Amino acid sequence: MSQDSVILHGTRAGVRTLTLNRPDKLNAANDELLLSLTTALQAAEADDTVRVVVITGAGRGFCAGQDLGDVSGRNMTFTEHLNHTYNPLIRTLRGLNKPVISAVNGVAAGAGASLALAGDIRLWAQSARLIEIFSNIALVPDSGSTWLLPRLVGYHRAFELMALAERVDAAEALRLGLCEHVYPDGTFADEVQAYAERLAARPANALKLTKQALNAALTSTLDDALDQEAALQQLAGDHWEHREGVSAFKEKRAPQFVRENG
């Protein structure tokens, strides 16, 4: 695993793990962390050996949100700050042509909650907690939370979580659909790696197109979604993965969707 000042990078079996590395501050985000994470995601997308990206936190926290000390006294508006840091990060993550797993190992608060929700798959440790903490300092949820959370839990529950800044534990998160799986703290890292490797063994092109289709469908009509599916299905059907899947089915064997050359 290689390291810069705020992000740890490691790759194993096609899985690129990006670890937020400010554990003394529960990985609260400063500009360096946010911009470095965006750059790291872009690098992972450009690397053909990377098939899945995992985002997690060092130490006890996933991400405690904005480091308020980092922006105190700065001559920059809220809008300028979001457009410079958080918004490019969330757009990059959601648009990445590879699956992204949010591996929530501890507290995810404020913009850290948005980051936790933005993954294509959300895996939580038993001790993980999520809190839309913005209203405690009289601010509006940002970094995609107003788009992500109501799509997961509905408008009314999302408003309640945001208005009251209620803390959500792992069991409740699983019940609400804020995560797909919860694992014991002691085995969390191993469980995440194993899950990510399962995902990495799936057909990369088909998953890329599936992610494109789902993202488009979230804001489209049924007719638009049908047209998008038809167009993307042609791209999938023309790819070697499809031929391999059909051959494996006919030959009654497991398909091999990972090639030596990526």
C-alpha positions in Angstrom: 0.0 0.0 0.0 1.4 3.4 -1.0 0.6 6.6 0.9 0.4 10.3 0.4 -0.5 12.7 3.2 -4.3 12.1 3.3 -5.1 9.1 1.1 -3.8 5.5 1.3 -3.7 3.6 -1.9 -3.6 -0.2 -2.2 -4.6 -2.7 -5.0 -5.2 -6.4 -4.7 -6.9 -8.8 -7.0 -8.3 -6.0 -9.1 -9.6 -4.0 -6.1 -8.3 -0.5 -5.5 -8.8 0.5 -1.9 -8.6 4.3 -1.1 -8.4 5.0 2.6 -9.1 8.4 4.0 -6.1 9.0 6.2 -6.7 11.7 8.9 -7.6 9.3 11.7 -6.8 11.8 14.5 -9.7 13.9 13.2 -12.0 10.9 12.4 -11.1 11.6 8.7 -12.8 15.0 8.7 -12.4 16.4 5.2 -10.1 19.3 4.3 -9.4 20.5 0.8 -6.4 18.3 0.4 -8.3 15.2 1.3 -11.2 16.0 -1.0 -9.1 17.0 -4.0 -6.8 14.0 -3.5 -9.7 11.6 -3.3 -11.1 13.0 -6.6 -7.7 12.6 -8.2 -7.4 9.0 -6.9 -10.8 8.0 -8.3 -9.9 9.4 -11.7 -6.6 7.5 -11.6 -8.5 4.3 -10.7 -10.8 4.8 -13.6 -7.9 5.2 -16.0 -6.2 2.0 -14.7 -7.4 -1.0 -16.6 -6.1 -3.4 -13.9 -8.6 -1.8 -11.4 -12.1 -3.4 -11.6 -13.6 -2.2 -8.3 -12.9 0.8 -6.0 -13.3 0.7 -2.3 -13.5 3.9 -0.2 -13.0 3.5 3.6 -11.5 5.3 6.5 -8.4 4.9 8.7 -8.9 4.4 12.4 -12.3 4.7 14.2 -14.0 6.9 11.7 -15.2 6.8 8.1 -15.5 10.5 7.6 -16.7 13.0 10.2 -17.7 15.6 7.5 -16.1 18.9 6.9 -13.1 19.9 9.1 -14.5 23.3 10.2 -11.1 24.5 11.3 -9.9 24.2 7.7 -12.5 26.7 6.4 -12.6 29.0 9.4 -11.9 32.6 8.3 -11.4 31.6 4.7 -12.4 34.2 2.1 -14.7 31.8 0.1 -18.4 31.4 0.0 -20.2 28.2 0.8 -21.2 27.8 -2.9 -17.6 28.3 -4.0 -16.3 25.8 -1.5 -18.8 23.1 -2.6 -18.2 23.7 -6.3 -14.4 23.5 -5.7 -14.3 20.4 -3.6 -17.4 18.2 -2.7 -19.4 18.5 -5.9 -16.6 17.4 -8.2 -15.9 14.5 -5.9 -19.5 13.2 -5.8 -19.9 13.7 -9.5 -16.7 11.8 -10.2 -17.7 9.0 -7.8 -21.3 8.6 -9.2 -20.1 8.8 -12.8 -17.1 6.4 -12.4 -17.3 3.6 -14.9 -16.4 1.0 -12.3 -18.3 -0.1 -9.2 -17.5 1.9 -6.0 -18.0 0.4 -2.6 -18.4 2.6 0.4 -16.9 0.6 3.3 -18.2 2.5 6.3 -15.9 1.5 9.2 -17.1 4.1 11.7 -18.9 7.4 12.0 -20.1 9.0 8.8 -21.4 12.5 9.5 -22.4 15.5 7.4 -20.7 15.4 4.1 -19.1 12.1 5.3 -22.7 10.7 5.3 -23.1 11.8 1.7 -19.9 10.0 0.8 -21.1 6.9 2.5 -24.4 7.0 0.6 -22.9 7.7 -2.8 -21.3 4.3 -3.3 -22.9 1.7 -5.6 -22.6 -0.7 -2.8 -22.6 0.3 0.9 -20.9 -2.1 3.4 -21.0 -1.2 7.1 -19.1 -2.3 10.1 -21.2 -3.1 13.2 -19.9 0.0 14.9 -20.6 2.3 12.0 -23.0 5.3 12.5 -24.5 7.8 10.1 -25.7 11.3 11.0 -27.0 14.1 8.8 -25.6 16.6 11.2 -26.0 19.8 9.2 -29.0 21.1 11.1 -27.0 21.1 14.3 -25.1 24.1 12.9 -28.1 25.5 11.0 -26.9 24.4 7.5 -28.5 22.5 4.7 -27.5 18.9 3.8 -25.1 19.0 0.8 -22.7 16.8 -1.2 -25.6 14.9 -2.7 -27.5 14.0 0.5 -30.7 15.7 -0.6 -30.6 13.6 -3.8 -29.4 10.3 -2.4 -31.2 10.0 1.0 -34.8 10.5 -0.1 -34.3 8.0 -2.9 -33.3 5.4 -0.3 -35.8 6.1 2.5 -38.4 8.4 1.1 -39.0 12.1 1.5 -40.5 12.1 5.0 -38.0 9.8 6.7 -35.2 11.7 4.9 -36.5 15.0 6.2 -36.8 13.7 9.7 -33.2 12.4 9.7 -32.0 15.7 8.4 -34.2 18.0 10.6 -33.5 16.2 13.9 -29.9 15.1 13.0 -30.8 11.6 14.3 -27.9 9.1 14.5 -28.5 5.9 12.6 -26.8 2.7 13.8 -25.8 -0.2 11.6 -28.9 -2.3 12.4 -31.3 0.6 11.5 -29.2 1.4 8.4 -29.7 -2.1 7.1 -33.4 -2.0 7.9 -33.8 1.4 6.1 -31.7 0.3 3.1 -28.8 2.6 3.7 -26.4 -0.3 3.4 -26.5 -3.7 1.8 -24.5 -5.7 4.4 -23.2 -5.3 8.0 -20.1 -7.1 9.2 -18.4 -7.5 12.6 -15.8 -4.9 13.3 -13.1 -7.5 13.8 -13.5 -9.1 10.3 -14.8 -6.0 8.5 -11.7 -5.3 6.3 -11.5 -9.0 5.2 -15.2 -9.1 4.5 -15.0 -6.0 2.4 -12.1 -7.3 0.4 -13.8 -10.7 -0.2 -17.0 -8.9 -1.4 -15.0 -6.6 -3.6 -13.2 -9.5 -5.2 -16.5 -11.2 -5.9 -17.6 -8.0 -7.7 -14.3 -7.7 -9.5 -14.8 -11.2 -11.0 -18.1 -10.1 -12.6 -18.2 -8.7 -16.2 -16.7 -5.2 -16.0 -18.2 -3.9 -19.2 -21.6 -5.1 -18.3 -21.4 -3.5 -14.9 -20.2 -0.2 -16.4 -23.2 -0.1 -18.7 -25.5 -1.2 -15.9 -24.3 1.7 -13.7 -24.9 4.1 -16.6 -28.4 2.7 -17.1 -29.3 3.0 -13.5 -27.9 6.5 -13.1 -29.9 7.6 -16.2 -33.1 5.9 -15.1 -33.1 7.8 -11.8 -34.1 11.0 -13.6 -35.8 9.6 -16.7 -39.2 8.5 -17.9 -40.0 4.9 -18.5 -39.9 5.5 -22.3 -36.4 7.1 -21.9 -35.2 4.2 -19.8 -36.5 1.6 -22.3 -34.6 3.4 -25.1 -31.5 3.6 -23.0 -31.6 -0.1 -22.1 -31.9 -1.0 -25.8 -28.9 1.1 -26.8 -26.7 -0.1 -23.9 -27.8 -3.7 -24.5 -26.4 -3.5 -28.0 -23.1 -2.4 -26.6 -23.1 -5.2 -24.1 -24.1 -7.8 -26.7 -21.3 -6.8 -29.0 -18.6 -7.2 -26.2 -16.5 -10.3 -25.8 -17.9 -10.7 -22.2 -21.3 -11.6 -23.7 -19.8 -14.3 -26.0 -17.9 -15.7 -23.0 -21.0 -15.8 -20.9 -23.0 -17.6 -23.5 -20.2 -20.1 -24.2 -19.8 -20.8 -20.5 -23.6 -21.4 -20.2 -23.6 -23.8 -23.1 -20.5 -25.6 -21.8 -21.8 -25.7 -18.2 -18.8 -24.0 -16.7 -18.1 -20.8 -14.8 -17.6 -17.8 -17.0 -14.1 -16.2 -17.0 -14.7 -12.4 -17.2 -11.2 -11.4 -16.2 -8.5 -11.5 -18.8 -4.7 -11.3 -18.2 -4.5 -8.1 -20.1 -7.4 -6.5 -18.2 
